[in-house]
């Protein structure tokens, strides 16, 4: 019993639903949404984050088990238009998650339709956000391989993520030669074989969006844009790693640890999508051959 109490006490800072009026999560979530959650036992948690299309906050509920336990999930809300129409990202996310069932992506546990917004209750995917990970240059090829493997699975099921960035990739397992990742936030998902739309007019354009999505130039498919984003992510983390090494006056590992990776990253992030790898499978094969 003492162990159970200590576990619940440790979880309380994260899951306490008795939040004060200054809490951004409590202040933003409407009373109608809170009431819609109540019959299913869900309560608001403290974690909250904003996207350019939606707002997501953590929720939790107690489970009837012995010893007592709880379930954590995420409430993702999309505002409706002035005409009362559902946000287009809602349908994109629902379709993508349905097609990707069984992979390392969230599951949609329930949908809620309210007067001025729609909401998804998404299962929690455990892992460390890639933005918080310090990449060791020697592991760059393992991270890139994990990203490409996941893109292979997505594209084979006809889905392109559309917004790969440091906040949408979770590291589930990490070993020097093997990483396992999960992907979240499929509100920008597209058909892998469709041409990606421009994001020039979006106030918060994807941080690692392919050039063809930022300006009017020849575009191939959304899958090619995903490849660019994967290469851009690894490049970004390598730059951060090298900057940290320089700041601490360590010898930069650039020339010795991932010099052989540079041709692959250069091809993945080529400004012309026609010069990139034809698919995630081809990129993964090239990475393996690069050994």
C-alpha positions as CSV (number, residue, x, y, z in Angstrom):
1,X,0.0,0.0,0.0
2,X,2.9,2.4,0.8
3,X,4.3,1.7,-2.6
4,X,1.0,2.5,-4.3
5,X,0.7,5.7,-2.4
6,X,4.2,6.8,-3.3
7,X,3.6,6.1,-6.9
8,X,0.4,8.2,-7.0
9,X,2.1,10.9,-5.0
10,X,4.9,11.0,-7.5
11,X,2.5,11.2,-10.4
12,X,0.4,14.0,-8.8
13,X,2.4,16.9,-10.1
14,X,1.8,15.8,-13.6
15,X,-1.8,14.6,-13.4
16,X,-3.4,16.8,-10.8
17,X,-6.7,18.0,-12.2
18,X,-7.2,20.6,-9.5
19,X,-5.5,23.4,-11.4
20,X,-5.7,27.1,-10.5
21,X,-7.4,29.7,-12.6
22,X,-4.0,30.9,-14.0
23,X,-3.3,27.6,-15.8
24,X,-3.3,28.1,-19.5
25,X,-4.6,24.6,-20.1
26,X,-7.6,25.0,-17.7
27,X,-8.3,28.5,-19.0
28,X,-8.3,27.5,-22.6
29,X,-10.4,24.3,-22.5
30,X,-14.1,25.2,-22.5
31,X,-16.4,24.0,-19.9
32,X,-18.4,22.2,-22.6
33,X,-15.2,20.2,-23.4
34,X,-14.6,19.4,-19.7
35,X,-18.2,18.2,-19.4
36,X,-17.9,16.0,-22.5
37,X,-14.8,14.3,-21.0
38,X,-16.4,13.7,-17.6
39,X,-18.6,10.7,-18.5
40,X,-15.5,8.8,-19.7
41,X,-13.6,9.6,-16.5
42,X,-11.1,11.9,-18.2
43,X,-9.6,14.9,-16.3
44,X,-7.3,17.6,-17.4
45,X,-3.6,17.3,-16.8
46,X,-1.0,20.1,-16.7
47,X,0.9,19.6,-19.9
48,X,-0.3,21.7,-22.8
49,X,1.1,22.7,-26.2
50,X,0.0,24.7,-29.2
51,X,0.3,23.9,-32.9
52,X,-0.5,26.2,-35.8
53,X,-3.7,24.1,-36.5
54,X,-4.7,22.8,-33.1
55,X,-4.2,22.9,-29.3
56,X,-3.3,19.7,-27.4
57,X,-3.4,19.2,-23.7
58,X,-2.8,16.2,-21.5
59,X,-5.7,14.3,-19.9
60,X,-5.8,11.3,-17.5
61,X,-8.2,8.9,-15.8
62,X,-8.0,6.4,-13.0
63,X,-8.3,2.7,-14.0
64,X,-10.3,0.2,-11.9
65,X,-7.3,-2.0,-11.2
66,X,-5.4,-3.4,-8.2
67,X,-3.1,-1.8,-7.3
68,X,-4.6,1.5,-8.5
69,X,-3.3,2.9,-11.8
70,X,-4.1,5.6,-14.3
71,X,-4.1,6.1,-18.0
72,X,-2.6,9.1,-19.7
73,X,-3.8,10.4,-23.1
74,X,-3.8,13.7,-25.1
75,X,-6.8,15.8,-26.0
76,X,-6.3,17.4,-29.4
77,X,-8.7,20.1,-30.3
78,X,-9.5,21.7,-33.7
79,X,-11.6,24.8,-33.9
80,X,-14.5,24.8,-36.4
81,X,-14.9,27.6,-39.0
82,X,-17.3,30.5,-38.7
83,X,-19.7,28.4,-40.8
84,X,-19.4,25.5,-38.4
85,X,-17.4,23.3,-40.7
86,X,-14.8,20.9,-39.2
87,X,-11.1,21.9,-39.6
88,X,-9.7,20.0,-42.6
89,X,-6.7,18.8,-40.5
90,X,-9.2,16.7,-38.4
91,X,-10.1,14.5,-41.3
92,X,-6.5,14.2,-42.4
93,X,-5.3,13.1,-39.0
94,X,-8.2,10.6,-38.5
95,X,-7.5,9.0,-41.9
96,X,-3.8,8.8,-41.4
97,X,-4.1,7.2,-37.9
98,X,-6.5,4.7,-39.3
99,X,-4.2,3.7,-42.1
100,X,-1.2,3.6,-39.8
101,X,-2.8,1.4,-37.1
102,X,-0.2,-0.9,-35.5
103,X,2.8,1.3,-36.1
104,X,4.5,3.6,-33.6
105,X,1.9,6.3,-33.9
106,X,-0.9,7.4,-31.5
107,X,-4.3,5.6,-31.6
108,X,-7.5,7.6,-31.7
109,X,-9.4,6.4,-28.6
110,X,-12.4,8.7,-29.2
111,X,-13.7,11.7,-31.1
112,X,-15.8,14.5,-29.5
113,X,-18.0,16.9,-31.5
114,X,-18.8,20.1,-29.7
115,X,-20.6,23.3,-30.7
116,X,-17.5,25.2,-31.9
117,X,-14.8,22.6,-32.0
118,X,-13.9,19.0,-32.6
119,X,-11.5,17.0,-30.4
120,X,-9.6,13.7,-30.6
121,X,-8.6,11.7,-27.6
122,X,-5.2,10.2,-28.6
123,X,-3.3,7.5,-26.8
124,X,0.0,8.5,-25.3
125,X,3.1,7.4,-27.1
126,X,6.1,7.1,-24.8
127,X,9.4,8.5,-25.8
128,X,11.7,11.5,-25.6
129,X,11.0,14.4,-27.9
130,X,13.8,14.6,-30.5
131,X,14.3,18.3,-29.7
132,X,15.5,17.3,-26.2
133,X,17.9,14.6,-27.5
134,X,21.6,15.4,-27.8
135,X,22.8,13.5,-30.8
136,X,26.2,11.9,-30.7
137,X,27.6,12.3,-34.2
138,X,28.6,8.6,-34.3
139,X,24.9,7.7,-33.9
140,X,23.7,10.0,-36.8
141,X,23.4,7.1,-39.2
142,X,21.3,5.1,-36.7
143,X,18.9,8.0,-36.3
144,X,18.6,8.5,-40.0
145,X,18.0,4.8,-40.5
146,X,15.2,4.9,-37.9
147,X,13.6,7.9,-39.7
148,X,13.8,6.2,-43.1
149,X,12.4,2.9,-41.8
150,X,9.4,4.8,-40.4
151,X,8.9,6.7,-43.6
152,X,9.1,3.3,-45.5
153,X,6.2,2.1,-43.4
154,X,4.2,5.3,-43.8
155,X,4.7,5.6,-47.6
156,X,3.9,1.9,-48.2
157,X,0.5,2.6,-46.5
158,X,0.0,5.6,-48.7
159,X,0.6,8.3,-46.0
160,X,3.1,11.1,-46.0
161,X,3.6,12.9,-42.6
162,X,3.8,16.4,-44.1
163,X,5.4,18.1,-41.0
164,X,8.4,16.2,-39.7
165,X,10.1,18.3,-37.2
166,X,12.0,18.0,-33.9
167,X,8.7,18.1,-31.9
168,X,6.9,15.4,-33.9
169,X,9.5,12.7,-33.5
170,X,9.8,10.7,-30.3
171,X,12.8,8.5,-29.5
172,X,11.5,5.2,-27.9
173,X,14.8,3.3,-27.9
174,X,18.3,4.4,-28.4
175,X,21.4,2.3,-28.9
176,X,24.7,3.3,-30.6
177,X,23.7,1.3,-33.8
178,X,20.0,1.2,-33.5
179,X,17.2,3.7,-32.7
180,X,13.5,3.2,-32.6
181,X,11.3,6.2,-33.1
182,X,7.6,7.1,-33.1
183,X,5.8,9.9,-35.0
184,X,3.0,12.1,-33.7
185,X,0.9,15.0,-35.0
186,X,-0.6,13.9,-38.3
187,X,-2.7,17.0,-38.9
188,X,-0.7,17.8,-42.0
189,X,-0.7,14.3,-43.3
190,X,-1.1,13.8,-47.1
191,X,-1.4,11.1,-49.6
192,X,2.2,9.9,-50.2
193,X,1.6,10.0,-54.0
194,X,0.0,13.5,-54.1
195,X,1.8,16.8,-54.8
196,X,2.4,18.6,-51.5
197,X,0.6,21.9,-51.2
198,X,2.4,25.2,-50.7
199,X,2.9,26.3,-47.1
200,X,4.1,29.8,-47.9
201,X,0.9,31.3,-46.7
202,X,0.8,29.4,-43.4
203,X,1.8,31.7,-40.5
204,X,3.9,28.9,-38.8
205,X,5.3,27.1,-41.8
206,X,6.9,23.7,-41.0
207,X,10.4,24.2,-39.8
208,X,11.9,21.5,-41.9
209,X,9.6,21.8,-44.9
210,X,11.1,21.0,-48.4
211,X,11.8,24.0,-50.6
212,X,9.1,23.2,-53.1
213,X,6.6,23.6,-50.3
214,X,7.8,27.1,-49.5
215,X,7.9,28.6,-53.0
216,X,6.4,27.9,-56.4
217,X,8.7,25.4,-58.1
218,X,8.5,21.9,-59.5
219,X,7.1,19.4,-56.9
220,X,7.0,15.7,-57.2
221,X,5.2,14.0,-54.3
222,X,4.6,14.5,-50.6
223,X,6.8,11.4,-50.0
224,X,9.8,13.3,-51.5
225,X,9.1,16.2,-49.2
226,X,9.2,13.8,-46.2
227,X,12.6,12.7,-47.4
228,X,13.9,16.2,-47.3
229,X,12.6,16.8,-43.8
230,X,14.2,13.6,-42.5
231,X,17.6,14.7,-43.9
232,X,17.1,18.2,-42.6
233,X,16.4,16.9,-39.0
234,X,19.6,14.9,-38.9
235,X,21.6,17.9,-40.3
236,X,20.1,20.2,-37.6
237,X,21.0,17.9,-34.8
238,X,24.5,17.4,-36.1
239,X,25.0,21.1,-36.3
240,X,23.8,21.5,-32.7
241,X,26.2,18.7,-31.6
242,X,29.1,20.2,-33.4
243,X,28.3,23.7,-31.9
244,X,28.2,22.2,-28.4
245,X,31.6,20.5,-29.0
246,X,33.1,23.7,-30.2
247,X,31.8,25.7,-27.3
248,X,33.3,23.2,-24.9
249,X,36.6,23.3,-26.9
250,X,36.4,19.7,-27.9
251,X,37.7,18.4,-31.2
252,X,34.8,18.5,-33.7
253,X,33.9,15.0,-34.7
254,X,32.5,16.1,-38.1
255,X,35.3,14.9,-40.3
256,X,35.7,11.5,-38.7
257,X,32.2,10.3,-37.7
258,X,29.7,11.3,-40.3
259,X,31.8,12.4,-43.3
260,X,30.6,9.3,-45.1
261,X,27.0,10.3,-44.3
262,X,27.3,13.6,-46.0
263,X,26.6,12.5,-49.6
264,X,23.3,10.8,-48.4
265,X,22.2,13.9,-46.4
266,X,23.1,16.1,-49.4
267,X,20.9,14.0,-51.7
268,X,18.1,13.9,-49.2
269,X,18.1,17.6,-48.8
270,X,18.7,18.6,-52.4
271,X,16.6,21.6,-53.4
272,X,15.4,19.9,-56.5
273,X,13.1,17.0,-55.5
274,X,14.0,15.2,-58.7
275,X,17.6,14.9,-57.5
276,X,16.6,13.2,-54.2
277,X,16.3,9.5,-53.7
278,X,13.2,8.1,-55.5
279,X,11.9,6.6,-52.3
280,X,12.6,6.0,-48.6
281,X,13.4,2.4,-49.5
282,X,16.1,3.6,-51.9
283,X,17.5,6.0,-49.4
284,X,17.6,3.3,-46.7
285,X,19.4,0.9,-49.1
286,X,22.0,3.5,-49.9
287,X,22.5,4.1,-46.2
288,X,23.0,0.4,-45.5
289,X,25.4,0.1,-48.5
290,X,27.3,3.1,-47.1
291,X,27.8,1.0,-44.0
